[in-house]
Amino acid sequence: MNSKHLIIFFVFLMALISVHAEDIIINDGSSATEQSSTLVPGFDSFISNAIGENISVTISVTDNTLSGKLISAYSDGIYIQTAFNNYIFITKKSIAYIRITP
């Protein structure tokens, strides 16, 4: 097997892995969103009452947590201000867990 065939094989293998990984991420995100929306039916009123409070938001697909001050809430997501004065919009579908501290 020469080097040209080997390179083509690895490119094909990486493309196959990336497509499969994307399907897994999309499926995990949608199931987490459906589950959280059934658990918290009053999400909009809950978030609207917490504007100005410190908030930690865990993103469902990546398991990363963003912390900051809740600036505003919309029907499709929330804006938070981080400690570095960055404004970040987080969509409602990507939120897995919210912790609010006074």
Sequence and secondary structure as in RCSB ss.txt:
>XXXX:A:sequence
MNSKHLIIFFVFLMALISVHAEDIIINDGSSATEQSSTLVPGFDSFISNAIGENISVTISVTDNTLSGKLISAYS
DGIYIQTAFNNYIFITKKSIAYIRITP
>XXXX:A:secstr
  HHHHHHHHHHHHHHHHHHHHHHHHHHHHHHHHHHHHH TTHHHHHHTTTTSEEEEEETTT  EEEEEEEEEET
TEEEEE TTS EEEEEGGGEEEEEEE 
